[in-house]
Every structure is written in structure tokens, then in C-alpha cells.
Amino acid sequence: MSNEHPARPAPLIGRLVVVGLGLIGGSFAKGLRESGLCREVVGVDLDARSRERAVELGVVDRCEAALAQACVGADVIQLAVPILAMERVLEVLAGLELGSAVITDVGSAKGNIVRAARAALPGQLNRLVPGHPIAGSEQSGVEAANGALFKRHKVILTPLPETDAAGLALVDALWRALGADVEHMEVERHDEVLAATSHLPHLLAFNLVDSLARRDESLEIFRYAAGGFRDFTRIAGSDPVMWHDIFLANRDAVLRQLDIFRADLDALREAVSQGDSDELMTVFTRARQAREHFGEILARRAHGQPSVTSSLHSKPIGGDPQ
């Protein structure tokens, strides 16, 4: 019986550079370093302690404070900095000799990043592959880096018309190597979908908790809050700075979804005001059916099964087209 370990896959790229070693960037770096698909993984972070810990924990092979030094000879550059810091990083990259390096990112809004890239890197858009992993954790920082974080989670890539097919295929392959379920989507569609399914719920949770907390009787209200309130408002515990940046970055799409929701909320208020039993039952039943369908999708994903497309998902975000 052989004692040899299974052969590691041949490296797919030479040098991967990950800029920003928080949970997402650190997990991407660690997962690909463990996979053996990169000959070297280089981290970039402004925080000296994060750089030190990233090496100690095996998240990266080495770390640099300077972007210019880290990007020498890079094959793929992953930007995992806060979303409003992307513009500055792209401006720095514009002054470097990057050769044929592919640039990608993990921002949760794509329109602002694409606009910044068009301004900073107009001649290198063919090597740009915008992306967004829909994964996370209540933990943060490089010490929370988890190479399995993206397994069975969606990653949306939003290639531009100029994006080179080989660069897109490379970034796609790296995410799939981490066990992610990768989909491709237009930039505008991504921002509308995320505004509806992620950004709007966060906005509502922040607003509800803040509204209740500012009332004179807030302590009495929270004393009687049950599990449903906890579950609904859990996301109000998210990082305020990060979500401040996201709402500003994806402002237009968020406002469109907020206006649609406000109209629906006004209609529901009218139904309650008028005692319209039929309308209330219609809304509640429709919502319950949608929630059950969503639960089935999550269950399939947890078991590694493909999602089933249905009429619920074939409709545009925000209602039927006019």
C-alpha cells in the first residue's frame, strides 16, 4: 500500500496578489494557497499586524505594504478593499506596469467600480473581471480567513464587453476551485438584484432598530421582543462603515428598490386601514409561498444541487417590465 500523498494539481497561475486581507480577501488568498493552484500568494495590507498575522496563519506566502512592490510579476490581482477605497487603488494600479495581469475584485456593488476603472484604466479594461462573492461571516479580519468560506456559495462575475475571454475564464476557474457556484451577469442587473435582496433588507433593518431605539419607551419595547424580532434585525448588527459605503456606491439602484418597496408598504397600510381582509390574505399567502420557494433553493444549495429556475426568478427585480 503506497504512503504517497495524492498529487497536488499543477499551478494555474504564478503569482496571485490579494489587496486587502479582511475576511473575504484573506479567505480567497488562503483557499487558493491551500489549493496549490498558485505558485505564490502575496498579500497587501496597510495594517502591519494584519500583514504579520497573514503570514503566520498561512493565509499568504508573503506580505507587502506597498502595492507597487507586491504587483511585480502578478498574474491575477484581487482587490478586496472597502468599496469606496477601490477608486484610489485603481488609480495607483494605473501608474504601474502590470503586463497582462488580470484585475478582479469582490465589491458588492459593481457600477461604481466599473466607472472608476473606466476612468483610471481605460486601456486595460480587457483585463478587468469585476466580481462579487455572496458569502460572509459575523467574524472579520485576517484571523477569520477560511479557505472553505465560498464553498457552495454564489459568486457573480460581471464581465464588461471589453473583458478578454481568457481572463474571465481564469477568474471563473479560481472561484470554482474554491467550491463556489459561479454565475455571470451584467453589471446593471447585478446591482439591481443585490439592491433588492441584500442592500434593501439591510437598510430596513438598520432603520427599524434605530426607529425603535429612539423612542422614549425603547427599553420596554426591547424587553418584550421575541425571536422573530431578533431574526429580522440581526443584520442591523453589521458593520456600519461598510454598509454606509455600499449604500453610497449603489445609491441609484437602492433608491429604485426603496421606492418600489415604499409603494408596496403604502398599499399594505391602506389594506390594514380599510380592513381589507382579502388583500391582506393575498399578500401574506404570496409572501409565504415565496419564502418556501426560497427555502427550497437554500436547501438544494446546501446539498450541492443545482437551483431550479422558476417563474419566481424569471421576473425582473422590481416587477414586470413596462
TIVOLUM-974806 format. One record per residue: x, y, z of N, C-alpha, C in turn. Coordinates in steps of 0.05 Angstrom, whole numbers, plus 5000, padded with zeros to 4 digits. Layout:
N
XYZXYZXYZ...
% end
This chain:
322
501749765000500050005000501850255000501350434982503050674979502550875001504650995011504451205031504551485018504651494992504851744978502251904981502552174984500252344985499252394956496652444953495552504926497052734914497552724888498952934874497353194875498653414881497353674880496953754852494953914846494554004818496754184809497254194784499254374773498254654777500154844784499255124788497955234763495755384768494255504746495555774739496555914759497856164755500456174772502156374765504556404781504056564806503556824804503256994827500457114829499157064852496657184859497157404880496157644875496357864894493557934904493357924930490757994943491158254958489658464950489858724963487558754983488258755008486258765029485858495042486758455066486758195078484658165101482258265095480058215113478957935110476457895118475257625116475157525088474157685069473757595042476457565027478057775028480757755015482457545027482457525054484057325067483157045061480557005059479456735053480056655025479856845006480656794978483556714976485256864989488156814989488756535001487656485024488256245038487255995023484856015013483755784998485355714973486255924959487755864934490655784941491755884963494455794971494355504979492255424994491955145002491354964978490155064957489454904934491954834917494054984919496454934903496255044875494155204869493755304842495355554836496655664857498355904853501155834864503155904849505855854858506556034882505456274882505956454904503456634908502756664934500456844941501657074958501257314948502357554960500057724971500257814996498257985008499158275009497258455008497758735011495758845032496858985052495059095072496559325086495059535092496259765105496959715134495559525146495859465175498159275179500259355193502659195197501958935212500158945231499458705246498058505229496358605211494958425193496858285174498858435164500858315147502358095161503158145186504657955202502957705207500457735215498757515221498057355196497857485173497157345149499357135142501857215146504057025141504056805163503756885188503856695210501656475207499356565197497056375195496956225169498856275152498956135126496856225106495956475110493956585091495356655065497856765067499456835044502256735047503756745026506656665028508256895038507557145030508957385039507057615037507757835051506158075051507758315045506558515033507758765027505958995036507159215043505559455049505059625024506959595005506759764981505559604958503559714945502259584923504159534899505859734894507659714872509559474874510559434898512459214903511058944901508658934911507158674911506358594883505758784866504558714840506658654818509258664825511258594805510958294797510558244772510257974762507657844769505657994776503057884783501557774759500257544763498457434742495557514747494757514772492057594780492257784804490758004803490658194825487758214835487358124859484658124871484458364890482458544885482058774902479858714922480658714947478758654969478758864990478959114981478959344999476059445002475559625021472859745023471959874997469459864991468459924964469060214956469060404974469660674967472660724965474260534973477260554970478160444943476360304929477160184903478260384884476960624883477760824863480660894867481460944892484261014898486160794890485460544896487160314889487460294859485260334844485460324815487160544804487160774816488860994808491760924812492460794834495260704839496060494818494260304813494860094793495360214765493960434759494260564733497160664729498560714750501260814748503360594748502560344749504360114750504559974723506759834719506959664696505959384704503559324695502259074703502458844683503558904659503658704639500958604632500558334632497958214625496458124649497058244672495658154697492658204695491158014705488258034706487458174732485758374731484858514755481958444761481458364785478658294793478158404821475758384831475058504857472858344870472158424894469958284909467858484919467658714907465758914916462858834912461158914931458358834929456659024912457859234901456559404881458559424858457659394833459559384811459659634794457459784793457360014775459460224782459760284808461760484815464560394810465060134813467760034808468360034778466459964762466859974733467260264724465760454735466160734727468960824735469860744759472560824767474660694750474260444742476160304725476360434697474060514687474060634660475560904661475461034684476961294686479861244690480561054707483361014715484860824696483560624685484960424669483560394641483260604626481760574601483060394581485660354583486960184564487259894573486259834597486659564608483959434615481759534604479159414611478859134601480459054582480358774572481258584593482858684613483858504634482358534660480058674659478458724683476158524685475958384707473758194712472458264739470458444739469158504764467758264776467758244802466458014815465358074842463657894852462457934878461657664890463157574911462357324925460157384945458057234944455757274962456257084986458057155003458756995026459857175047459757085072460757255093460657105120461157245141461157135167460857365187460057305211459857505232462657585242464657425235467457485242468657665221470857785228472157965209475157955213476658075194479558085197480957835186483557855183485157645171485057385188484757415215484657185232482157015228480157135215477756985208477856845181480156875167480356765140479856465140478156385121477356105119477356015090479155835083479355745056476955615045475055525062472655395053470255585054470655845058468456035062466556045038467656005014466056044990464755794979465255574992464255314983461155324983459955254960457055254956455755524960457255734956456156004956456356124928454556304922454556434896456856634894458056634871459956844863458956954836458457214834457457334810459757484796460357414772462357564756460757734736461657984733460258174716462158274694462958114675464858194655463758424638465658594628464958814611464958724582463858874564464058804535466958774527468758934540471558924532473158694545471958564565473458364580474358134563476958064565478157844550476957574560476257404541475057144548476956974565479556984559481456824574481656924603481657184607481757294634479257224650476957234637474457154650474556864658475456694640475556414645477456354668479656504670481556454692480356524719479056754721477856834747475656644754474056564734471956364738473056104750475356014738476555764747477555784776478656014783479756054810477456034831475256164825472956154844471855864845471655734823470555464823472455274838475055334838476955164853476455184883475155404891474455444919471755334926470455204907467855074911465555254907465955494895463855684892462055614868459555704869457655674847457755934831459155944808459656184794457556244773456656494772454756584751455856834739455156884714455857134700453357304696453657564700451357744699452258024690450558174678451158444670451358614695453058824693453558994716451059114727449359234710446959364719445059164732444758934721443058724732443958644759446558604763447658534789446958734810447258994803446859204823443859224831442059164812439259164818438458924835439558694828438958454844439958484873442358574876443458604903442158824918441259034904439859254918437259144930435958964916433358854925433658644946435658464943435858224960437758254984439558454983441458495004441458775015441758964998442059245007439459355020437259305007434659405018434059275045434359005048433858885075435559005097438159055090439859185110438959465117438159615097437159885102434659885120432859695115430459675131431059595159432859405163433559315190434959535206436759675193438059895207435960105215434160165197432160375202430260295224429260045224427359955244428559955272431059855275432259845301432860135311433760305293434260585300431760725308429560675293427060805299425960725326426060465333425160365358426960465381429560465376431360545397431160835405430161005387429961295392427261365406425561165410423061225424423461235454421861385468422161415497421861145511420060975500419560715513421260495502423560555490425160355476425960125494426760175519427559955536425259765541422859865544420559695548419859535523420159665500419659525475421559295471424159345475426159135470425858905491424858965514424558765535422658545526420658625509418658425501419158325472421358405461421958305434422558005435421357855416421757565415423757495393423857225388425857125368425457235340422957285333422457395306423757665302423657825322424858095321427958065319428957875335431857825334432757735307431257555295432057445268431857665247429757825248429358035228431458255230432258315255434058545259436958455262437558205260440358115263442258265246441558325221443358445203443858745210442358855229442859125238445459135254446458905261449058895275451458885257450958925231453158925211454759175213457159175201459059395203457859645191457359855207456160105196457760235174460460235177462160365157461960225131462059965131461859805106459159865092456959865108454359905095453960195087455060375101455060655092456260675064458560545060459860555034458160415013456960195019455360045000452960214990451560335009449260495001449960724984452260854989453161074972454060974945455360744945456460634920454160544901452060424913449860314897447360484900447760744903445560934910443160914892443560924866441360934847439560684848440860454848439360204849437960174876439260254898437960234924435460414925435660664914433460844914431060734898431760604875429560494859428060274874429560104887428359884903426859994927427960194939426660324962423960444954423860574931421360694922419260484916420160264904418260044899417159934925418959894944418059784970416259974984416860234983415160434996412360434985412160404958409460384946407960144955409359914957408159664967407259694996408959835012408359875040405960055044405760255027403460435028400860285021401060105001398759944994397959755017399859645030399259475053398059625076399159875081397960045101395060105095394460155070391760215062389959975067390959735062389359495066388759465096390659515113390259495142388259715150388659955140386860175147383960125139383560005116380859955106379759685115381359535130380359275138379959085115381659115094381458955070382558675075380958495085381858225092382958075068381558095045382457945021385258035012385758295013388458395004390658305024389958315050391958225069392657925066390557765062391057475058392557425032392057575011393457544986396457604990397057825003399857905007401257695024400057625047401357445066401757165053399757065039399956805026402056805005402157014988404157034967406957044979407257195001409857215014410756945026408856805038409556545049410456345027409056345005409756164983412556234972413056494970415656584961417856494980417356525006419256445027419856145026417755985022418055695020419755624995419255764973420855714949423755784954424256004968426956094974428355884992426855775011427955565029428755325014427255244993427955014977430555064962430855314952433355384938435755354956435455454981437655445000438255155007436254985009436654705016438154564994437354614969438854494946441754584946442154834951444954944951446554814973445354764996446854645018447654365012446154224995446753954987448153934960449054164950450554174925448954114901446254154902444554104879444054364864443754354838443254604823440554714829440354974828437855114833436055064809433455054814431455024793430255294786430455374761429355634753426355614752425055814762422155814762421156094754418556124751417456374744418056594764418456504790419056704810421756844804423656694793426256804787426556914759424556864742424756954715423757244712422357344733421357614732423557814739423558044727425558244733425258344762427558424774427358544800425858804798423858844815422359094814419759074799419058834789416458794776416758754746414558714734414558664705415358914690416758874666417559094651415059244639415359504636413159664625413259664594
% end
